[in-house]
Each structure stands twice: as C-alpha cells, then as structure tokens.
Amino acid sequence: MAGFKGNFKCIVLSPRKLLYEGEIHSLFLQGDRGEYELLAYHYPLLGVLKAGNIVINWNEKIYINGGVIRFFANECTIMVEEEIKPTVED
C-alpha cells in the first residue's frame, strides 16, 4: 500500500488525568524490547513501555516513566505511570 496515509485513534492516560486524545498518523515508542513506530492498521499489539518520550506525529512529545500499550482495531490506548515530581525543601 505505497502512499497510504491513514489515521488511528490514540489515548494516553495516567492514573490521575487524560494526557492526550486524538486522531494521529504515527506514534513512536520505546518498548521493553526496543523502539518501534505504529501507523494506522498496525498488527494488534500489547506491550510494556520504558521511560522516555512518546512522539506523536513526529513533533509532539509526552515524557513517561513507563507504562503499557494496547493497539487493537485501529485504536491505541496507552496507560502510563504517574510522574513523580521532586519536592523542593528550603
């Protein structure tokens, strides 16, 4: 399918809030077995994500501490660990 440009639904959420929701063209991830890119109609996938960036459409980045991904029926759901922000003590 050379030249095919489809979109898929993507949702990124943490235990506390929705981080991203929308129709996208590509998603670049760092999994526990290496890096990979997801495009529309990718083969079904269930995996573990390492700390790093999720890159959406080659330009938007979301930093995560780790999580899990499910891609099925042209929909991608990513559940990430809540980021722990250091506290500043005087």
N, C-alpha and C positions, 0 to 999 in steps of 0.2 A: 504494500500500500504506500508506495512512494508519494510523498506530498500530502498525505492525510494529516489534517490538523484538527483533532477533536479535543474536547474538554471533559473534565470529570469533576465531581463534587468533592470538596475537601473540607474536613472539620478537624481542628486542632483544639483540644481542651485539656485543662488541668483540673485537679480536684476542686478548685475554687472559682474558675471562670472559663469562659469561651475565649480562646486566644485568636482564632481565625475561622472564618466560614466563607466559602465562595466557590465559584466555578473557576478552575485553573487549567493550564495547559501542561505544566510539568512540575515535578516535585523531586528535589534532590535530597537524599538522606544518608546518614551514617548508621548502618546497622551493625549488629554484633559480628557479622561475617564479612564486612566490607561496605563500600559505598555503592549506592545504586540510584538510578533515576526512574521515576514512574511517569508513564504517559497514559493517555486515555486507553481504555480497554486492556490494561495490563493483566497478565495472568493473576489469578487470585493469590493473595499473599497474607501471611500472618508472621510478624517478626518482632524482634527486640531492637530498640534503638539505643545507641550510645550517646553520651554527652556530646553536644556540638550544635551545629546550625541545621535547621530545616530551611532549604532555599526554595521559594515558591516563584515560579515563572522566571527564573534566573536573576531576579532582582530584589525580592523581599525576603528578609531573613528573620527567623524566630529561633532564639537560643533555647536549648532544652538541656536538662540534666540527665535525660534518659526517658524511656517510655516504651510503648508498644504501638504497633501499626497493624491495621487490618484494611486490605484492599479487596473489595468484592463487588461485583455487579456495577462497575464503573463508579464506585464511591469509596473514598478513602477516609478512614477515621483514625486519628492519632491521639492517644491518651498519654500525656506526659507527666512526669513528676513535678511537684510544686517546687519552684526555685526558692532556695533558702538564701535570703539576703542577710549579710553580716550586719550586726548592730554596732553602732559607734558608741563607745563609752568614753566619757570625759575623764 
